[in-house]
C-alpha cells in the first residue's frame, strides 16, 4: 500500500510544471508501473502502460517506450479484455520498435503477440496475419503443421528468422504462454511438460522461478499451481508419497497467491485465489462436499466476471466441468461462452473438435456466435470497492489503441484510438 501511494506521489510530483519534462514523466511512470498493478485494476494498468509508451516515443525515450510496450502486452493479455485489438496493437508496436532499432523489445513482445494470434485464430480457417516483415507480405497466423500451442511459429518465427534470434530472449515467455494455452485447451499432459521445461529453464524450482512484482510473474505462479493440482488428481492414491509431494507443491503456489491477496492486498488476484481454493476443495472425496464444491467454483466464476477477468471465468467453469461430472454440460457451456467473450475462438474450436471426437468418433463443423470480424476497443470502466467493473466495449473500424509512428520521430502522429478508449 505504501509503495502504491508513493507511486501516486511520484506521478503528482512529476506533473508539477516546475519540474516536469516528458522524458522525466516517461521514466517515473515506467518505474511505478509494477506497483500500480498491485493496487490498481489491471485494465487501468493497460491504459497506463500504453500512455507511457506514447510519452516515451514522443519524448525520444525510445528504450523506455520499448519497456512499456512489453508491460502493455502482458497487461492487456491478462486483463480479460477482448483479445483482437491486442493483435492489432502489437502488430503496430512491433513494427515501430523495429523501425527504431529496438530489437530486444521486438523479441520480448513476440510471445504475447503470437499467443494472442493463436487464441483468436480458427486453426481450420487458413487465416493469415500481417507479419510486418514487409509491407507487401503476409504470413500464416499459425503456420501449416503447427498447432495453437506453438508460440514460436507463425508470425513469431518469421520475425525471429529475420532478426537472427539468439534462441534465448523471450524463450521463457514462450513457455509461459504455451503453458496457459495448454491449460485452456485441457491438454494437461502437455501443460505438465511445458511447466517442467519452464521451471528447469533457469535451473531453479518452486516459486523462486516466478517470484517478482510484475503481474506476469504472479499469473505464471497461478497457472503452475493449476497444473500441480491436476497432477495431484491424476496421481494414483496408491502412490501416497508422490501424491503428497505434488499436493505440497500445489499448496506452495496456492499460498504464494494467497500471500499476495491477503498480505499485499493485490486486487487483481482474488479470483485466481478462489479458483485455487476450489481446486484444493476438489481433492476431497466426500460426496457431501459436492454442493460446497459447486458453490466454490460458482463463486470463482462470479468474482472473475465481476472484476472483468473473462479468461479466469472461462477457466473456472472449465475446471468445474471436470470436477463435477454431473454438471459437466452446464459448466462447459458457460466456459465456451466466456472463451468466446474473451475472443479465444481458437480454444473453443480446439475443444469442440476434441469433444466431438470423444462423443462421435469424428470431427464436425460448428457455427460461431462471435463475429470474427469484430474489433473492439477497451474502456477503463468504473471502479467499486476492491473489484474492477467489467469493461464495456464499443465497435470501431480500423482503430488501434496506440500512436502510429513513422520511421522518423518528428513525423509522429496519432491514429485511430484516443486516450481512454
C-alpha positions in Angstrom: 0.0 0.0 0.0 2.8 2.4 0.9 4.5 1.6 -2.4 1.3 2.3 -4.3 0.9 5.7 -2.5 4.5 6.5 -3.2 3.8 5.9 -6.9 0.8 8.3 -6.8 3.0 10.9 -5.2 5.8 10.5 -7.8 3.3 11.0 -10.6 1.9 14.1 -8.9 5.4 15.5 -8.4 6.5 15.0 -12.0 3.3 16.7 -13.2 4.4 19.9 -11.4 5.2 22.4 -14.2 8.3 23.5 -12.3 9.9 20.1 -12.6 8.1 18.2 -15.3 9.5 17.2 -18.6 8.2 14.5 -20.9 11.4 12.5 -20.5 11.1 12.6 -16.7 7.5 11.6 -16.9 8.2 8.6 -19.1 10.9 7.3 -16.6 8.8 7.9 -13.5 5.8 6.2 -15.0 8.0 3.2 -16.0 9.4 2.7 -12.5 5.9 2.9 -10.9 4.2 0.6 -13.4 4.8 -2.6 -11.4 3.5 -1.0 -8.2 0.4 0.1 -10.0 -0.5 -3.5 -10.8 -0.7 -4.3 -7.1 -3.5 -1.9 -6.1 -4.9 -0.6 -9.4 -7.4 -2.5 -11.6 -5.4 -4.2 -14.4 -7.4 -2.6 -17.1 -6.2 0.8 -15.9 -2.7 -0.6 -15.9 -3.2 -1.4 -19.6 -4.0 2.3 -20.3 -1.2 3.4 -18.1 1.3 1.3 -20.0 0.2 2.4 -23.5 0.1 6.1 -22.4 3.6 5.7 -21.1 4.6 4.1 -24.4 3.3 7.1 -26.2 5.0 9.6 -23.9 8.3 7.7 -24.3 8.1 7.7 -28.1 7.2 11.4 -28.3 9.9 12.5 -26.0 12.6 10.4 -27.6 12.9 8.0 -24.7 12.7 5.0 -27.1 14.2 2.4 -24.7 11.7 3.5 -22.1 8.8 3.2 -24.6 10.1 -0.3 -25.5 10.0 -1.4 -21.9 6.4 -0.2 -21.5 5.3 -1.9 -24.7 6.2 -5.2 -23.0 4.1 -4.2 -20.0 1.3 -3.2 -22.2 1.3 -6.5 -24.0 1.1 -8.8 -20.9 -1.2 -6.4 -19.0 -3.7 -6.5 -21.9 -3.4 -10.2 -22.3 -4.1 -10.9 -18.6 -6.8 -8.2 -18.1 -9.6 -10.2 -19.7 -10.2 -7.5 -22.4 -11.3 -8.7 -25.8 -8.1 -10.0 -27.4 -8.4 -8.9 -31.1 -7.3 -5.3 -30.5 -4.2 -6.6 -28.8 -3.2 -8.4 -32.1 -3.7 -5.1 -34.0 -1.8 -3.1 -31.4 1.2 -5.5 -31.2 1.4 -5.6 -35.0 1.9 -1.8 -34.9 4.1 -1.7 -31.8 6.5 -4.4 -33.2 6.8 -2.6 -36.5 7.5 0.7 -34.7 10.1 -0.8 -32.3 11.9 -2.5 -35.3 11.9 0.9 -37.2 13.6 2.5 -34.2 16.2 -0.3 -33.7 14.7 -1.8 -30.5 15.4 -5.4 -31.5 15.2 -6.7 -27.9 11.8 -5.0 -27.5 10.6 -6.8 -30.6 11.8 -10.2 -29.4 10.3 -9.7 -25.9 6.9 -8.9 -27.4 6.7 -11.8 -29.8 5.5 -14.4 -27.3 2.3 -12.5 -26.3 1.8 -11.4 -29.9 1.8 -15.0 -31.2 -0.2 -16.2 -28.2 -3.0 -13.6 -29.0 -2.8 -14.6 -32.7 -3.1 -18.3 -31.8 -6.0 -17.8 -29.4 -8.0 -15.6 -31.8 -7.5 -17.6 -34.9 -9.6 -20.5 -36.1 -7.0 -23.2 -36.8 -9.0 -24.6 -39.7 -9.7 -21.2 -41.4 -6.4 -20.8 -43.1 -6.3 -17.2 -41.8 -3.3 -15.0 -42.1 -1.8 -12.2 -40.1 0.2 -9.2 -41.3 3.8 -10.2 -40.5 5.0 -6.6 -40.7 8.3 -8.0 -42.2 7.5 -6.4 -45.5 4.6 -4.2 -46.5 3.5 -6.5 -49.3 3.8 -9.8 -47.4 1.6 -11.8 -45.1 2.5 -14.9 -43.2 0.2 -17.6 -41.7 -1.2 -16.7 -38.3 -0.5 -20.3 -37.4 1.8 -21.9 -39.9 0.9 -25.1 -41.7 1.7 -28.1 -39.5 1.8 -26.1 -36.3 -0.8 -26.0 -33.5 -2.4 -23.5 -31.2 0.2 -24.3 -28.6 3.2 -23.3 -30.8 4.2 -19.8 -29.7 7.5 -20.0 -31.6 5.9 -20.5 -35.0 3.8 -18.5 -37.5 4.4 -14.7 -37.5 6.7 -15.0 -34.4 9.1 -17.3 -36.3 9.1 -15.0 -39.3 10.3 -12.1 -37.1 12.9 -14.2 -35.3 14.3 -15.6 -38.5 14.5 -12.0 -39.9 16.3 -10.7 -36.7 18.7 -13.7 -36.2 17.2 -14.7 -32.9 19.7 -16.0 -30.3 17.3 -18.6 -29.0 17.3 -17.1 -25.5 15.5 -13.7 -25.5 11.8 -14.3 -24.9 12.2 -18.1 -24.6 10.8 -18.3 -21.0 7.8 -16.2 -22.2 7.2 -18.8 -24.9 6.9 -21.4 -22.2 4.6 -19.3 -20.1 2.1 -18.5 -22.8 2.2 -22.1 -24.2 1.5 -23.3 -20.7 -1.6 -21.2 -20.4 -2.9 -22.2 -23.8 -2.4 -25.9 -23.0 -4.4 -25.4 -19.8 -7.2 -23.5 -21.6 -7.3 -26.4 -24.2 -7.4 -29.0 -21.4 -4.2 -30.6 -22.6 -2.8 -31.1 -19.2 -0.1 -33.7 -20.1 1.4 -31.1 -22.4 1.0 -28.4 -19.7 3.0 -30.6 -17.3 5.7 -31.0 -19.9 5.9 -27.2 -20.6 5.8 -26.5 -16.8 8.8 -28.7 -16.2 10.7 -27.0 -19.1 9.8 -23.6 -17.7 10.9 -24.4 -14.1 14.1 -26.0 -15.5 15.0 -23.2 -17.9 17.0 -21.4 -15.2 17.8 -24.5 -13.2 15.6 -23.2 -10.4 12.4 -24.6 -8.8 9.5 -23.6 -6.7 8.1 -20.0 -6.5 11.6 -18.6 -7.0 11.1 -19.3 -10.7 8.1 -17.0 -10.8 8.7 -14.6 -7.9 8.5 -11.0 -8.8 6.5 -7.9 -8.6 5.1 -7.8 -12.2 1.7 -9.3 -12.8 3.2 -11.6 -15.4 5.2 -13.5 -12.8 2.2 -13.7 -10.4 -0.1 -15.0 -13.1 2.6 -17.6 -14.1 2.6 -18.8 -10.5 -1.1 -19.3 -10.6 -1.1 -21.3 -13.8 1.7 -23.5 -12.4 -0.4 -24.1 -9.3 -3.4 -25.2 -11.5 -1.1 -27.7 -13.3 0.2 -29.0 -9.9 -3.4 -29.6 -8.7 -4.1 -31.6 -11.9 -1.0 -33.7 -11.1 -2.4 -34.4 -7.7 -5.7 -35.5 -9.2 -4.1 -37.8 -11.7 -1.7 -39.4 -9.3 -2.8 -42.8 -8.1 -3.9 -42.8 -4.4 -1.8 -46.0 -4.1 1.3 -43.8 -4.7 0.9 -41.8 -1.5 4.4 -40.4 -1.4 4.3 -39.0 -4.9 0.7 -37.7 -4.4 1.7 -36.0 -1.2 4.7 -34.3 -3.0 2.5 -33.0 -5.7 0.0 -31.7 -3.2 2.7 -30.0 -1.2 4.0 -28.2 -4.3 0.5 -27.2 -5.3 -0.1 -25.7 -1.8 3.2 -23.8 -2.2 1.9 -22.0 -5.3 -1.6 -21.6 -3.7 -0.1 -20.0 -0.6 2.1 -17.8 -2.8 -1.0 -16.3 -4.5 -2.8 -16.2 -1.1 0.0 -14.1 0.3 -0.3 -11.5 -2.5 -4.0 -11.2 -1.9 -4.2 -11.3 1.9 -0.9 -9.7 2.9 -0.1 -7.5 -0.1 -3.7 -6.5 -1.0 -3.3 -7.2 -4.7 -6.7 -6.5 -6.2 -6.1 -8.4 -9.5 -5.6 -11.8 -7.9 -8.7 -12.6 -5.7 -10.5 -14.5 -8.5 -7.3 -16.6 -9.1 -7.1 -17.4 -5.4 -10.8 -18.5 -5.5 -10.0 -20.9 -8.4 -7.1 -22.4 -6.5 -9.4 -22.7 -3.4 -11.9 -24.6 -5.5 -9.2 -26.9 -6.9 -8.0 -27.7 -3.4 -11.6 -28.5 -2.4 -12.0 -30.8 -5.4 -9.4 -33.2 -3.9 -11.9 -34.2 -1.2 -13.7 -37.4 -1.9 -16.7 -36.8 0.4 -19.9 -36.9 -1.6 -21.5 -34.3 0.7 -18.8 -31.8 -0.4 -20.1 -31.7 -4.0 -22.6 -28.9 -3.2 -19.9 -26.9 -1.5 -17.5 -27.5 -4.4 -20.1 -26.3 -6.9 -20.6 -23.2 -4.8 -16.8 -22.7 -4.7 -16.5 -22.8 -8.5 -19.6 -20.6 -8.9 -18.0 -18.0 -6.5 -14.8 -18.0 -8.6 -16.8 -17.5 -11.8 -18.8 -14.7 -10.4 -15.8 -12.9 -8.9 -13.9 -13.3 -12.2 -16.7 -11.8 -14.3 -17.4 -9.1 -11.7 -13.8 -8.0 -11.9 -13.6 -8.3 -15.7 -11.2 -11.3 -15.9 -13.2 -13.2 -18.6 -10.5 -15.8 -19.2 -10.4 -16.6 -15.5 -14.2 -17.1 -15.5 -13.8 -19.5 -18.5 -11.0 -21.4 -16.8 -13.0 -21.7 -13.5 -16.1 -23.0 -15.4 -13.9 -25.4 -17.4 -12.2 -26.8 -14.3 -15.7 -27.2 -12.7 -16.9 -29.2 -15.7 -14.1 -31.7 -15.0 -14.5 -31.7 -11.2 -18.3 -32.1 -11.3 -19.2 -34.7 -14.0 -22.9 -34.4 -13.2 -22.7 -30.7 -14.1 -20.3 -31.1 -17.0 -22.5 -29.9 -19.8 -23.8 -26.8 -17.9 -20.3 -25.7 -16.9 -18.9 -26.4 -20.4 -21.5 -24.2 -22.0 -20.5 -21.4 -19.6 -16.8 -21.9 -20.3 -17.5 -21.8 -24.0 -19.4 -18.6 -23.7 -16.7 -16.9 -21.6 -13.9 -18.0 -24.0 -15.8 -16.5 -26.9 -16.4 -13.3 -25.0 -12.6 -13.1 -24.5 -12.1 -13.7 -28.2 -10.4 -17.1 -27.8 -12.1 -18.7 -30.8 -9.1 -21.0 -31.3 -9.6 -22.5 -27.9 -13.3 -23.2 -28.4 -12.6 -24.6 -31.9 -10.0 -26.9 -30.5 -12.1 -28.1 -27.6 -15.3 -28.6 -29.6 -13.3 -30.7 -32.1 -11.9 -32.7 -29.2 -15.3 -33.2 -27.6 -16.8 -34.2 -31.0 -14.1 -36.9 -31.4 -14.8 -38.2 -27.9 -18.6 -38.3 -28.4 -19.0 -39.2 -32.1 -15.6 -40.5 -33.2 -15.3 -37.8 -35.8 -14.8 -34.1 -36.2 -17.6 -31.8 -37.4 -18.2 -28.2 -38.2 -19.6 -25.7 -35.8 -21.3 -22.4 -36.2 -19.9 -19.4 -34.3 -21.8 -16.9 -32.2 -18.9 -14.5 -32.3 -18.4 -12.2 -35.3 -14.8 -12.9 -36.3 -14.5 -9.5 -37.9 -15.3 -7.6 -34.7 -12.5 -5.4 -33.3 -13.5 -3.8 -30.0 -11.6 -1.2 -28.0 -11.3 -1.2 -24.3 -12.7 1.2 -21.7 -11.5 1.6 -18.2 -15.0 1.3 -16.7 -15.9 2.3 -13.2 -14.3 1.1 -10.0 -16.2 0.0 -7.0 -14.8 -1.4 -3.7 -11.9 -3.8 -4.3 -13.2 -5.2 -7.6 -13.0 -3.9 -11.1 -16.1 -3.2 -13.0 -16.5 -5.4 -16.1 -15.1 -3.4 -19.1 -17.5 -2.1 -21.6 -16.7 -2.4 -25.3 -17.7 -0.4 -28.4 -17.2 -1.2 -32.0 -14.8 0.7 -34.2 -13.2 0.2 -37.6 -9.5 0.1 -38.3 -8.8 1.6 -34.9 -5.8 0.9 -32.6 -5.0 1.8 -29.1 -1.6 3.1 -29.9 0.1 6.0 -31.6 1.1 5.2 -35.2 4.6 6.2 -35.8 6.5 6.8 -39.0 10.2 5.9 -39.1 11.1 9.5 -38.2 10.4 10.7 -34.7 9.3 14.2 -35.8 6.6 12.7 -38.0 4.8 11.2 -35.0 1.0 11.3 -35.4 -2.0 9.7 -33.7 -4.0 7.1 -35.5 -7.4 5.6 -34.7 -8.0 5.3 -30.9 -7.7 8.1 -28.5 -6.7 8.2 -24.8 -9.1 6.5 -22.6 -10.5 4.1 -25.2 
